[in-house]
């Protein structure tokens, strides 16, 4: 069976990003991996089933685009919440907490119900039913 096992994103604040995904999505992180020689640190974030998210950090990795900007390459990942009500409620809780909602809840042309929010470092997350 072929499946996506995990996706990785470079982050600036590894602990803040780990906490964000744990708190908002009831995700769990493994123990911190730290390669002192390469000054590389990472967490694998698990969401219960499906692909994991690897948060990775190393000095010297530079930002190339503005947070939330659209560009060629990986543009977003989607987190399925299970219902339209869950999407509406999570989106509003995130907006109330000061997170940037860049796409309000809506039905898309291809039939999905979703909103788009930015995580603390500007990565686009689709919250979908």
C-alpha positions in Angstrom: 0.0 0.0 0.0 1.3 3.4 -0.9 0.4 6.4 1.3 1.8 9.7 2.5 3.5 8.9 5.8 4.4 12.4 6.8 5.0 16.0 5.6 7.7 18.3 7.1 7.8 22.0 7.5 10.7 24.2 8.6 9.7 26.3 11.6 11.3 29.2 13.6 9.8 28.4 17.0 9.7 24.7 17.4 8.1 24.6 20.8 5.3 27.1 20.0 4.4 25.2 16.8 4.3 21.9 18.7 2.1 23.5 21.3 -0.2 25.0 18.7 -0.9 21.6 17.0 -1.3 19.8 20.4 -3.7 22.4 21.8 -5.9 23.1 18.8 -6.1 19.6 17.3 -5.5 17.2 20.2 -2.4 16.0 18.4 0.5 14.3 20.2 4.2 14.9 19.6 7.0 12.4 20.0 10.0 13.1 22.2 12.2 15.9 20.8 14.9 14.6 18.4 18.1 16.7 18.6 21.1 16.1 16.4 23.7 18.3 18.0 26.3 17.9 15.3 23.9 19.3 12.6 22.0 21.6 15.1 18.8 19.9 13.9 15.7 19.5 16.1 12.4 18.0 15.2 9.0 16.6 16.5 6.7 14.3 14.7 3.1 15.4 15.3 0.4 12.6 15.2 -3.3 13.3 14.7 -4.6 9.8 15.6 -4.6 8.4 12.1 -3.3 9.3 8.7 -0.1 11.2 7.8 2.0 12.8 10.5 3.4 16.3 10.4 7.1 16.8 11.1 8.1 20.1 12.5 11.8 20.8 11.9 14.2 23.5 13.0 17.9 24.3 12.2 19.8 27.6 12.5 20.4 29.2 9.1 17.1 28.2 7.4 15.8 31.4 6.0 12.3 32.6 5.2 11.8 33.1 1.4 8.2 34.3 1.3 5.8 36.2 3.5 3.7 34.1 5.9 0.4 33.1 4.4 1.5 33.9 0.9 0.7 31.6 -2.0 3.6 30.2 -4.0 4.6 27.2 -6.1 5.2 24.1 -4.1 3.3 22.8 -1.1 0.6 25.4 -0.4 -1.5 24.0 2.4 -2.6 20.9 4.2 -6.1 20.0 5.3 -7.2 18.8 8.7 -10.6 17.0 8.7 -12.8 18.0 11.7 -15.8 15.8 10.8 -18.7 18.2 10.3 -19.6 21.6 9.0 -20.5 22.6 12.6 -17.0 21.6 13.8 -15.5 23.7 11.0 -17.6 26.7 11.9 -16.9 26.4 15.7 -13.1 25.8 15.3 -12.8 28.7 12.9 -14.6 31.1 15.2 -12.6 29.9 18.3 -9.3 30.4 16.3 -10.5 33.9 15.1 -11.4 34.8 18.7 -8.0 33.7 19.9 -6.4 36.1 17.4 -5.4 33.6 14.7 -5.6 34.8 11.1 -8.6 33.4 9.3 -7.9 34.0 5.6 -10.8 32.1 4.2 -14.1 32.0 6.1 -16.2 28.8 6.2 -17.8 28.1 2.9 -18.7 25.4 0.4 -16.1 25.2 -2.4 -16.8 24.7 -6.1 -15.7 21.1 -5.8 -18.1 20.4 -2.9 -15.9 20.6 0.2 -16.9 22.6 3.3 -13.9 24.3 4.6 -12.2 27.4 6.0 -8.6 28.5 5.8 -6.5 29.6 8.8 -2.9 30.4 9.3 -0.8 28.6 12.0 1.5 30.8 14.1 4.2 30.8 11.4 1.8 31.5 8.5 1.3 28.0 7.1 -2.1 27.6 5.5 -4.4 25.1 7.1 -7.7 24.0 5.6 -10.2 23.1 8.2 -12.6 20.8 6.5 -15.8 18.9 7.4 
